[in-house]
């Protein structure tokens, strides 16, 4: 435990993947190597600790649980990496060797303060397994036997772990558009908000996308779009039209017989309008949260935009931050544990960035309870300097 906390502190202070750069001497470096290679320190133990830290922050608050999948590709070190059961093929078009992570990233639904990870699924394919199996035989497998079950599994685990929250909104991109998930996950306080992938048949035998686009305009709003050369996106002010409606989707012939054959959802369309727009914004969202007015539809759209925060998590983990894919470790199980610890550290980095952006006189209720603020006030009085020049002049409002 002490060694794990020490590594987390060093990751926070240094933000590097190199064990040599994390450690202050050879002895510490060897201790870190031993910790990461120790079979008594399991991935499940690290994930349970991360989940516990997250839950302790959530309390009785409404939260967003944002999910996505990313690959950690270690192919550039294929000659050094041990080819064991902790590593396999990835989704890379060529030269894929590594493992996959699928976190549930939890933030406050009102303040958007990050709380941590409800759960993280970390796994690998075999070295021989194909990147994607779309055969008829694969389609006939129960959903639990498919790799896509990770979306449902993570949702069910997050729902259980976050049960103290007043409301849970699970947000996923198009890969999470799975009929079984809409049937298995939602309850009175757990909702799904997923970008539609499949142009399903809905009521009156119409296709979902065409039906939603034919609904009456409910309102519009403007949003500033930052330019992004990678996505061929230009900087502009976009006008977004909003439509919504209830829809009934149907299960296909392969779903479990015990699941309902039809499910009623709420569908939202956010469509950018204007002339000569390259790659216009066009989202079609499916949700189990009741959407009967423009205000709720706009709230769901705002929540969905938070999905891009998890892309920032992956970017810091893999590219412009820790660069886990450049790790010099040779044992995949050690790299996977280090990856999990880096994810935990990224939460701290996010919170630090938010803290620095908030003026000192701002109210700290989002971080501390009333009792904790009273305690901090007492600590300030005891520890601050005696002269007026040395005093902190900070007052924490309750």
ABEGO torsion letter per residue (X at the ends): XAAAAAAAAAAAAAGBABAAAABABAAAAAAAAAAAABAABBAAAAAAAAAAAAAAAAEBBBBBBBBBBBBBBAAAAAAABBBBAABBBBABABGBBEBBBBBBBBBBAAAGBBAEBABBBBBBBBAABBABBABAAAAABBAAABAAAAAAAAAAAAAAAAAABABBBBBBBAAABBAAAAAAABBAABBBBBBBABBBBBBGGBBAAAAAAABBBAEBBBBBBBBBAAAGBBBBBBBBBBBBBBBBBBBBAABBAABBABBBBBBBBBBBBEBGBBGBBBBBBBBABBBABAAAAAAAAAAAAAAAAAAAAAAAAABABAGAAABABABAAAAAAAAAAAAAAAAAAAAAAAAAABBAABBAAAABBAAAAAAAAAAAAAABBABAAABAGBBBBX
